[in-house]
């Protein structure tokens, strides 16, 4: 099997149906994995979640494009500084026992590598630079004069999980004195009271915020069938009687979270739903498998569970769409990564020629609650100015650090975005390559992100969220 890299700039649009399945036994695939690790490492940043390669069958007869989602991260081994290692390799490991579905592209095109020239890259970055507006602080006239409602991300903008970033509390106070409405919109899989407790512990005054909304709270309401008309999901619409759930959990109140919403923890064989709430434990109601205590067993059970669930087309609820956690290198995976992997399992289990499932229809089996999906923005802005009122979205801004959730979400909700570049998830990369290069890279691979191929463009960027 021969592998070459292709840049998105020269790639043909993706096919919407998988026309071929490539079955690989264990030994060839192991070799493929080693090559993929090397190729991915040489081409990707530490936070890239996908490796895209072109693969050729024996004799080069069949050409396929492979986009493999990575639950873990590829990074240089500390011992050698150069040898790539794969951490948390659940995705690649699981493919050892599972068929992989590939999109077939350019069967007769020569096997040459096409990369964007330095000139093209420079032109693209100059265009981005022209369109992005750099501001020095949140008190800049461009922000204070043009926006009344501020949607704030927590982790990566306000704090790092241990302490608030310098100047953030003063920025919150300055916005309140200016009469602005402040709404925290967090992808935390926990409920609001947990976020309030954390904010208080970090020195914030929770009364400064007009609302605090977490993905965990909205997901809990959905599980209770109490999400209102803002969120509809056919998988839960007609579910009556005992409701069973299999949980990928955080290890923190997972059982109470489910039972208080009317669900019983169960095995994957008896489950009506999978809940992806965390990446630390697996809970079937009888036993809890902890990744910190037995990581090999954790990944084995995850793989086995996903294979069984995919065959049954079991729906999955992802209560935190984030794919990686900022603050450490390599950044550990988050529930959004589990959702991506499971979605691919469902698709590859039922695509042509086994079935007729497309990549898009596989998304119906994974419900993600949180940014960047528009429903949470609608909930956040509903009635903020009083019952029945409508918020002027042209005077609403999202302040976040993550392109894939905060910036994509702002674009999809029809509101402007202020991208905080030096703190949070992109901080290290921005320091090394610059914000324009990171944004250009993201848009170059956006079809493998929540942007689903659309270009993402924040309205403003700033180094830190400060007054």
URKA-V483091 format. One record per run of one state. SS is the DSSP state (alpha for helix, beta for strand, coil for the rest). FROM is the first residue (numbers start at 1). LEN is the number of residues. If there is no record, write none. Layout:
BEGIN
ss->SS from->FROM len->LEN
ss->SS from->FROM len->LEN
END
This chain:
BEGIN
ss->coil from->1 len->1
ss->beta from->2 len->3
ss->coil from->5 len->1
ss->beta from->6 len->1
ss->coil from->7 len->1
ss->alpha from->8 len->3
ss->coil from->11 len->9
ss->beta from->20 len->3
ss->coil from->23 len->3
ss->alpha from->26 len->18
ss->coil from->44 len->6
ss->beta from->50 len->7
ss->coil from->57 len->1
ss->alpha from->58 len->3
ss->coil from->61 len->2
ss->beta from->63 len->7
ss->coil from->70 len->4
ss->beta from->74 len->3
ss->coil from->77 len->7
ss->beta from->84 len->3
ss->coil from->87 len->3
ss->alpha from->90 len->6
ss->coil from->96 len->4
ss->beta from->100 len->5
ss->coil from->105 len->9
ss->beta from->114 len->1
ss->coil from->115 len->3
ss->alpha from->118 len->14
ss->coil from->132 len->1
ss->beta from->133 len->2
ss->coil from->135 len->6
ss->alpha from->141 len->4
ss->coil from->145 len->4
ss->beta from->149 len->4
ss->coil from->153 len->2
ss->beta from->155 len->1
ss->coil from->156 len->3
ss->beta from->159 len->1
ss->coil from->160 len->4
ss->beta from->164 len->1
ss->coil from->165 len->3
ss->alpha from->168 len->10
ss->coil from->178 len->3
ss->beta from->181 len->6
ss->coil from->187 len->5
ss->alpha from->192 len->10
ss->coil from->202 len->4
ss->alpha from->206 len->3
ss->coil from->209 len->2
ss->beta from->211 len->4
ss->alpha from->215 len->9
ss->coil from->224 len->10
ss->alpha from->234 len->4
ss->coil from->238 len->6
ss->beta from->244 len->6
ss->coil from->250 len->4
ss->alpha from->254 len->6
ss->coil from->260 len->4
ss->beta from->264 len->2
ss->coil from->266 len->7
ss->beta from->273 len->4
ss->coil from->277 len->4
ss->beta from->281 len->3
ss->coil from->284 len->4
ss->beta from->288 len->3
ss->coil from->291 len->4
ss->alpha from->295 len->18
ss->coil from->313 len->3
ss->beta from->316 len->3
ss->coil from->319 len->5
ss->beta from->324 len->1
ss->coil from->325 len->8
ss->beta from->333 len->1
ss->coil from->334 len->1
ss->alpha from->335 len->16
ss->coil from->351 len->8
ss->alpha from->359 len->7
ss->beta from->366 len->3
ss->coil from->369 len->5
ss->alpha from->374 len->8
ss->coil from->382 len->11
ss->alpha from->393 len->3
ss->beta from->396 len->5
ss->coil from->401 len->2
ss->alpha from->403 len->11
ss->coil from->414 len->2
ss->beta from->416 len->5
ss->coil from->421 len->6
ss->alpha from->427 len->7
ss->coil from->434 len->1
ss->alpha from->435 len->10
ss->coil from->445 len->1
ss->alpha from->446 len->3
ss->coil from->449 len->11
ss->beta from->460 len->3
ss->coil from->463 len->5
END
